[in-house]
């Protein structure tokens, strides 16, 4: 590029600052969103994989009432097993300023899902003392050397803190049903040597297994999953235990939750940048078409002066190249420090990953290159049509396009239209590409707005759906597993509560096995069920109900059969699926007490729902009561979890409005520029400025209306894609109120009308002589 063309480049950028700023903003926001999600997802994925490898995260675990050393030897003798170790996991309490819940893990070795030391001494077999959860220690002010008074299985004992640790199995840790989401540090976990068990005889309820055949720790491939499933079947055959449950790593709670968040971030990091990039390309096309059209005489002069077609083409392509490149680079930097930091901070509120970090990947670089190449190609096709002509032809004004009469002009309806409508319909027919670009711009903007407003509504209506409609109880009381039916019944009678047995069970269908929660529901109206249309449905006394996520994962329809087995029993129960219900969390199966007892299941309730006030002191004073939780506490926990999503939605809504203004202004300017000659003609014919502005606004309303309608349809599809990427433990009823549609529709229309109103003021300043110069 010569020095003169370089000077022209910067002069044009300055003179068309608003239009080129629009392109910069599009590329900037596309890369901001992409880099924000990608930096968090890349760092989280790589760090957790590193964490799992360094601690040799379990490949699977077997759970039953009791294991012995012979069971351990049986597993170690299997060909695919590299190592195995026993563990006894029991919930208890630690006495600090007040009692706090702690999960005690008594171990013999520390080779699988190892403790990662943060401070203190490493564990060795036979050592006394306690190794305590880092988050719990930080929040409760526990330090190395402190003596902790512990309660476990009604036994009181004191242990000295020997280490502060993290553990990969507890990366996403909820100690009991009192908490819907992790509340790091309010409760904790601890590891002790098996010799420190306070009771007479320790009972091991888990065996952790490390396989030879599984290499990847977090990013599992199909081969890894197949090997895990094969090993699971081998272990189930090798162990003959009552209520044996074998869980492979991809179904471990922390693994599943983390993987679900990664998949959600990945989807968000694709959908929104894709929309932004499409809008950016549209902006480049409209801006460069307008610029080339305005500079037709200049281009012809350059060719007449001897500038080659290639030199002129490179000159005009450099506009979009420079803007797209700088916008993408700036967006990537901003994305790291804004959205990326926000997402990373949100993850750290719920996951204890000591390796957690943000990390750069090649994805933003590749996407930046793609954006720049797309910008160059779009720019090339915008300029090529003019540059292939001879200089003498370019210097002549472009003749108006000749288009035949439209369909409506040939019908009787045409005579019924007034002049303004006829003018607009004919202008739309003769400028189809321009009209189509306008519609696409409005469509993308509206889709972005609807997806943002829709996500916000779905996120906030979950609270009312769960705690006002499905479980409207003011209090939830959970009981110790040893409490017994009579104790729970007495409490239910005292507080007029509904008894529920909630436990995990292995489920079976079509050769697949998965772990889900099963709820056995006694009579009452404090645990309710709804179908996909938000209509209340009742459990049958003769059939099984399953949540929609279970139905999806198993590909089950009503009328199919499903089997399940409790951990405490060898017996497998089967039943027909009579209903598929929707649940925001806690996916699984539900049956009535009457149906359970008809199958031979002994009803053993472990919780009650009640609307009577239950004193929180019961949790401390009564041994049989594990927890007393109010609806308010559940809601606070849910709101804490949704805070991160709220921030993301706020980002999206803000970007949607900014992009809407930028896109509509760009398209409006292009449309006005192309209609300058027609507008000048209307002024000569005596049309007032206000009349002309109203004619232009009419066409804008038609184009905006069509684009908005299409945008609402596209926005629903985008929203379905986003919701579908959520963790399979979560679900939503995809029924939006009119509010998101109204907001998206009105905001698109208001932005369009406002922008068009600003642009149409240029009618006053049209240069009549230049606009009406005819084609010689």
Buried (B, 14 or more C-beta within 10 A) or exposed (E): EEEEBEEBBEEBBEEBEEBBBBBBBBBBBBBBBBBBBBBBBBBBBBBBBBBBBBBBBBBBBBBBEBBEEEBBEBBBEBEBBBBBBBBBBBBBBBEBEEBBBBBBBBBBBBBBBBBBBBEBEBBEEEBEBBBBBBBBBBBBEBEBEBEBEBBBEEEEBEBEBBBBBBBBBBBBBBBEBBBBBBBBBBBBBBBBBBEBBBBEEBBBBBBBBBBBBBEEBBEBEEEBBEBBBEBBEBBBEBBEBEBBBBBBBBBBBBBBBBBBBBBBBBBBBBBBBBBBBBBBBBBBBBBBBBBBBBBBEBBBBBBEEEBEBEBBBBBBBBBBBBBBBEBBBBBBBBBBBBBBBBBBEBBEBBBBBBBBBBBBBEBBEEBBEEBBEBBBBBBBEBBEEBBEBEBEEBBEEEEEEEEEEBEBBEEEEBEEBEEBBBBBBBBBBBBEEBBBBBBBBBBBBBBBBBBBBBBBBBBBBBBEBBBEBBBBBBBBBBBBEEBBBEBBBEBBEEBEBBBBBBBBBBBBBEEEBBBBBBBBBBEBEBBBBBBEEEEEBEBBBEBBBBBBBBBBBBEBEEEBEBBBBBBBBEEEBEBEBBBBBBBBBBBBBBBBBBBBBEEEBEBBBBBBBBBEEBEBEBBEEBEBBBBBBBBEBBBEBBEBBBEBBBBBBEBBBEBBBEBBBBBBBBBBBBBBBBBBBBBBBBBEEEBEBEBBBEBBBBBBBBBBBBBBBBBBEBBBEBBEBBBEBBBBBBBBBBEBEEEBBEBBBEBBBEBBBEBBBEBBEBBEEBEEEEBBEEEE
